[in-house]
Amino acid sequence: MPSDTFIVDTDIHNSLARMRDLLPYLPKAWHQQWLESGVGVHGQYYSPVGVLRRDATPDDGGAPGSDPHFALRHYIEPCGIDYAVLTGGAEQGLSLHADPDYATAVAAAYNDWLVEQWLTVSPKYKGSIQINHSDPAEAAKEIDRMSAHPAMVQVVMGSGARMPYGNRFFHPIYEAAERNGLPVAIHPGTEGKGIAGAPTPSGYPTRYMEWHNILPANFMTHVNSLVCEGVFEKYPRLRFVAIEGGIGWLPHLMWRMDKNYKALRDTAPWLKRLPSEYILEHVRVTTQPIEEPERPEQLVQIFQMMHADRIAMFSSDYPHWDFDNPNIVLNGLPREMRRRIQGLNAAELYGLPVPEERKGANPA
């Protein structure tokens, strides 16, 4: 990658090396439960290729993504990443735990651990505030508590839920995020787990590949709900990030929503604009796992249809098995579009400084 290319990776998964590492940050009343059950929400799908890259295992052992120094040496510095937005991992399932008090306590402990163990290591690292979305009032308090840390750049929650995210049940979360100037992001992997519903409208897929293929359907559900329920009219400064849900589905969704709005707008009288206009202003998507059509120019066309130069951001999903390399994955895009997606869109969303000499740089 040329040295003048500015890159923000919006999805890097960090994790605990050992369960006991969380204990100093967790009230003692929850220690036994944490050590014995962890997040307490587990999936039912087996991946024959695993979930994590084996070459991302730290030198002294531990899970891939558990050592901030190793991640810098192994990926962030060699690939020229300017900022790495940490999105966590299994703790996103806390929102689907049957005990909301346990989930809220562990989420808070994770956030304190993240600040001390990762955000102090390098200014490249930026954090995501984990919340328990099943208890919006407590989630709002956690957002208020953690937003004071300058390296926390967004709120994150799993995309698996008991109801679509436009529902007014979740509005205290959005009010707190807007109050603190933070976007709200969702990440897949919790669909069908814990107290969430089935991962598809027709129930449970049989195998991991089926489940993984259909994850964008849940992202469509949430974006559709946020717009149609008027969340962006109620919270006009809120931004919503759909991480690791792919991007090819978005043009189709915008077209369908706009067409139906013209005939059914009386059912959503609070909407003052076309649904696609709300999406382009308020929703951001990340590139991984990027679609790979046989004809690469077709992907460029899809990016143009959805105005990716405005709303798409690069993500690698490091250290997961389907990692996208920043030196390769966007090479087929036009230069200006690639420059925006590689880093500038994320810098604008998260308020990240861009060196003057890099603001006008085009990738080779």
Long-range contacts (C-beta under 8 A, 24 or more apart in sequence): 1-79, 1-80, 1-326, 1-327, 1-363, 2-361, 2-363, 2-364, 3-80, 4-357, 4-358, 4-361, 5-80, 5-339, 5-342, 5-343, 5-358, 5-361, 5-363, 5-364, 6-82, 6-339, 6-342, 6-343, 6-344, 6-347, 6-354, 6-355, 6-358, 6-359, 6-361, 7-79, 7-80, 7-81, 7-82, 7-83, 7-314, 7-326, 7-342, 7-343, 8-81, 8-82, 8-83, 8-84, 8-85, 8-313, 8-314, 8-342, 8-343, 8-346, 8-347, 8-350, 8-352, 9-76, 9-81, 9-83, 9-84, 9-85, 9-314, 9-315, 9-316, 9-318, 9-326, 10-85, 10-241, 10-243, 10-286, 10-313, 10-314, 10-315, 10-346, 11-85, 11-87, 11-187, 11-243, 11-244, 11-286, 11-288, 11-315, 11-316, 11-317, 11-318, 12-65, 12-71, 12-75, 12-76, 12-84, 12-85, 12-86, 12-87, 12-316, 12-317, 12-318, 13-65, 13-86, 13-87, 13-88, 13-89, 13-317, 13-318, 13-319, 13-320, 14-65, 14-66, 14-68, 14-71, 14-86, 14-87, 14-88, 14-89, 14-114, 14-118, 15-63, 15-64, 15-65, 15-66, 15-88, 15-89, 15-90, 16-63, 16-66, 16-113, 17-58, 17-62, 17-63, 17-66, 17-67, 18-62, 21-113, 21-117, 22-106, 22-109, 22-110, 22-113, 24-113, 25-108, 25-109, 25-110, 25-112, 25-113, 25-116, 26-105, 26-106, 26-109, 27-105, 27-109, 30-102, 30-105, 30-106, 33-102, 34-106, 38-90, 39-90, 39-91, 39-93, 39-94, 39-97, 39-106, 40-93, 40-97, 40-99, 40-102, 40-194, 41-93, 41-94, 41-96, 41-97, 41-190, 41-193, 41-194, 42-93, 42-193, 43-189, 43-192, 43-193, 44-192, 44-204, 45-205, 45-207, 45-208, 45-211, 46-207, 46-208, 47-208, 47-321, 48-208, 49-321, 50-321, 51-320, 51-321, 52-319, 52-320, 52-321, 53-318, 53-319, 53-320, 53-321, 53-323, 56-318, 56-319, 64-319, 65-89, 65-318, 65-319, 68-117, 68-118, 68-121, 68-122, 68-125, 69-121, 71-318, 71-319, 72-121, 72-122, 72-124, 75-316, 75-318, 75-319, 76-122, 76-124, 79-325, 79-326, 79-327, 80-326, 81-124, 81-326, 82-124, 82-343, 82-352, 82-358, 83-124, 83-125, 83-126, 83-343, 83-346, 83-347, 83-350, 83-352, 84-124, 84-125, 84-126, 85-126, 85-127, 85-128, 85-153, 85-154, 85-346, 85-350, 86-114, 86-118, 86-125, 86-126, 86-127, 86-128, 87-128, 87-156, 87-185, 87-187, 87-243, 88-114, 88-128, 88-130, 88-156, 91-130, 92-130, 92-156, 92-157, 92-158, 92-187, 92-189, 92-190, 93-158, 93-160, 93-189, 93-190, 93-193, 93-194, 94-130, 94-132, 95-131, 95-132, 95-133, 95-134, 95-157, 95-158, 95-160, 95-161, 95-190, 95-194, 96-134, 96-158, 96-160, 96-161, 96-190, 96-193, 96-194, 96-195, 96-196, 97-132, 97-134, 97-194, 97-195, 98-194, 98-195, 100-132, 100-134, 100-135, 100-138, 103-132, 103-134, 103-135, 104-132, 104-135, 104-138, 104-139, 104-142, 107-131, 107-132, 107-142, 108-142, 108-145, 111-142, 111-146, 115-146, 115-149, 115-151, 115-152, 119-149, 119-151, 119-152, 123-151, 125-151, 126-151, 126-152, 126-153, 126-350, 126-352, 127-151, 127-152, 127-153, 128-152, 128-153, 128-154, 128-155, 128-156, 128-185, 129-154, 129-155, 129-156, 129-182, 130-156, 130-157, 131-155, 131-156, 131-157, 131-173, 133-157, 133-158, 133-161, 133-170, 133-173, 134-162, 134-195, 136-169, 136-170, 136-171, 136-172, 136-173, 137-172, 139-172, 139-173, 139-176, 140-172, 140-173, 140-175, 140-176, 141-176, 143-173, 143-176, 143-177, 143-180, 143-182, 144-176, 144-179, 144-180, 147-180, 147-181, 147-182, 152-182, 153-182, 153-183, 153-350, 153-351, 153-352, 154-182, 154-183, 154-184, 154-185, 154-241, 154-350, 155-182, 155-183, 155-184, 155-185, 156-184, 156-185, 156-186, 156-187, 156-243, 157-184, 157-185, 157-186, 157-187, 158-186, 158-187, 158-188, 158-189, 158-190, 159-186, 159-187, 159-188, 159-189, 159-190, 159-191, 159-215, 159-218, 159-219, 159-222, 159-245, 160-188, 160-189, 160-190, 160-191, 160-192, 160-193, 160-194, 160-196, 160-199, 160-218, 161-196, 161-222, 162-195, 162-196, 162-197, 164-221, 164-222, 164-224, 164-225, 164-226, 164-229, 165-222, 165-225, 165-226, 165-231, 166-222, 166-224, 166-225, 166-226, 166-227, 166-228, 166-229, 166-230, 166-231, 167-225, 167-229, 168-229, 171-231, 171-234, 171-235, 174-231, 174-234, 174-235, 174-238, 175-235, 177-235, 177-238, 178-235, 178-237, 178-238, 181-237, 181-351, 183-238, 183-239, 183-240, 183-241, 183-284, 183-349, 183-350, 184-238, 184-239, 184-240, 184-241, 185-240, 185-241, 185-242, 185-243, 186-219, 186-222, 186-240, 186-241, 186-242, 186-243, 186-245, 187-243, 187-244, 188-215, 188-218, 188-219, 188-243, 188-244, 188-245, 191-215, 191-218, 215-245, 215-246, 216-245, 216-246, 216-248, 216-249, 218-245, 219-245, 219-246, 219-249, 220-249, 220-253, 223-250, 223-253, 223-279, 223-283, 224-253, 224-257, 226-282, 226-283, 227-257, 227-271, 227-275, 227-278, 227-279, 228-257, 228-268, 228-271, 228-275, 229-268, 230-268, 230-270, 230-271, 232-278, 232-281, 232-282, 233-270, 233-271, 233-272, 238-282, 239-282, 239-283, 239-284, 239-349, 240-282, 240-283, 240-284, 241-283, 241-284, 241-285, 241-286, 241-313, 241-349, 242-283, 242-284, 242-285, 242-286, 243-286, 243-315, 244-286, 244-288, 244-289, 244-315, 244-317, 245-285, 245-286, 246-289, 246-290, 246-291, 247-285, 247-286, 247-287, 247-290, 247-291, 247-302, 247-303, 247-306, 247-308, 247-312, 248-291, 248-299, 248-302, 250-279, 250-285, 250-306, 251-302, 251-305, 251-306, 253-279, 254-279, 254-306, 279-311, 280-307, 280-310, 280-311, 283-311, 284-311, 284-312, 284-313, 284-345, 284-349, 285-311, 285-312, 285-313, 286-312, 286-313, 286-314, 286-315, 287-312, 287-313, 287-314, 287-315, 287-324, 287-329, 287-330, 287-341, 288-315, 288-316, 288-317, 288-322, 288-323, 288-324, 288-329, 289-317, 289-322, 289-324, 290-324, 290-329, 296-332, 297-332, 299-332, 300-332, 300-333, 300-334, 303-333, 303-337, 304-337, 308-337, 308-340, 308-341, 309-336, 309-337, 309-340, 309-341, 309-345, 310-340, 310-345, 311-345, 312-340, 312-341, 312-345, 313-341, 313-345, 313-346, 313-349, 314-341, 314-342, 314-343, 314-346, 330-363, 335-362, 335-363, 336-362, 338-363, 339-363
